[in-house]
Every structure is written in structure tokens, then in C-alpha cells.
């Protein structure tokens, strides 16, 4: 993982914050990227809170998948 990876993710967060028309599919792609990034951070970090953050990101991804599949949040 690099600082560029984190910067790209934060830029995406900022762009998403300005949009009100995000589709469930766009949300799913975002939460997949977020979960992947948080998992990589948790894998490389000695901080136990990183594992909690990664688990939360995976839960958000699961919810986004459910929405795309018509299962609701």
C-alpha cells in the first residue's frame, strides 16, 4: 500500500460527498475498494483498531451487495 492509494481513496470520498445521485452499483464498487484498502491497512498495521475498521468496511460492503441484489440494507 502506498500514500498514493490512500490519497486516491480520499479523493474518491470527497467526490462522493458532493454527489446525490449515486447508484447502488456505484456504492458497491466504492465499498469494495474501501474494504480492500482497509484490509490492506489492517494487514500491515500493528494497531488492533485497524482490524475493527476493516471489519466495519467489510460489513458496509456486505450491505451494499445486499442492496444491489435487492435484499435491502
Beta strands, then each sheet from edge to edge (+ up, - down):
end
